[in-house]
Amino acid sequence: MTHDQQFASDNYAGVCPEAWEAMAAANSGSTPAYGEDAWTQRAADAFRKLFDSDCEVFFAFNGTAANSLALAALCQSYHSVICSSQAHVETDECGAPEFFSNGSKLLVAQSADGKLTPEAVRALATSRGDIHFPKPRVVTITQPTETGQVYSIDEIRALSAVCRELGLKLHMDGARFAHACAHLGCTPAEVTWQAGVDVLCFGGTKNGMAVGEAVIFFDRALAEDFDYRCKQAGQLASKMRFLSAPWVGMLESGAWLRNAEHGNACARRLAGAIEGLPGVELMFPVEANAVFLTAPEPVLEGLRRRGWRFYTFIGGGARFMFAWDADPARVDALAADIVACAEDALLAA
Ligand SMILES: *Cc1c(COP(=O)(O)O)cnc(C)c1O
């Protein structure tokens, strides 16, 4: 059954053709299990080529597992992880980072747009140096942030410089990593290992796959025993080819970047169409595939009456997310309804 397309989440989208076709191509005959197959080798090699790096690559089912296990790999239980107050690891992973690390504490820096700054990292990392406080060990940043802000390469370099100075590892939650690359127009290498990122969780699901995230260790030494960690956490796919083959389709075809460029363009399209409307404000600059807007409650209510679904869990504003399959005509329909609802509200006032 199909419904009119909604933009409440980029996870409402289906699977893009490139990922689907690779999955279908992998569905022929028998092949070794648990990642010992040619598809998994080819996917890992595609990442090494994309990042121009001899990185170690692992495939997990979802982002919560990828983030949590990556952080756990960098920490002992008495360590702590510095993150922003908006970070998915803090707000949306049900304590999984603490659980999988056996208790490593998240140290939260208040942040409106989800970005961490070198100053915030330094303040938290040096706030205590005594044995009674969990020892800071990792900084995690989300690229782009949960509200769609993209760290520039210089911003990441500045963060990694503080990390190096203070003996911290730098982890990147890249659930929408492709969207950040699309925005910056840079290579994946420039915004990760070349800027000092140690570990990246590269999101496949929000990039157009059915399921799956890649955990990429640019420092291979940090990946020691990570395969055991994945297995213990229930994240080692027995029929691994179906988790890895979609990546082959995404990376070798360039769909990973095209999909993200499309999502970003649709977000800009909506933002451009509603700019300057009385009472309607963009909450954040539109840099990735998200539009957050504030509007008087009657406007939001009007949109709901017209059948639009959206979440308001961040700052009370409405969130719209655009995936690889966003239909520009539906984006325009949403924009027209926002305009109409804003005008209705103005007349009623
Ligand atoms: C979606 C998302 C994840 C992963 O979520 P899962 O539902 O566990 O796949 C991680 N980080 C951010 C910022 C996300 O938006």
The ligand as a Gaussian input file, in Angstrom:
#p B3LYP/6-31G(d) Opt

LIG

0 1
 C       19.379000       7.998000      12.533000
 C       20.578000       8.371000      13.326000
 C       21.420000       7.410000      13.894000
 C       21.148000       5.930000      13.799000
 O       19.926000       5.539000      14.292000
 P       19.427000       4.019000      14.233000
 O       17.948000       4.151000      14.336000
 O       20.026000       3.317000      15.390000
 O       19.893000       3.431000      12.948000
 C       22.572000       7.827000      14.531000
 N       22.878000       9.136000      14.633000
 C       22.093000      10.094000      14.110000
 C       22.502000      11.518000      14.225000
 C       20.919000       9.751000      13.447000
 O       20.151000      10.703000      12.943000

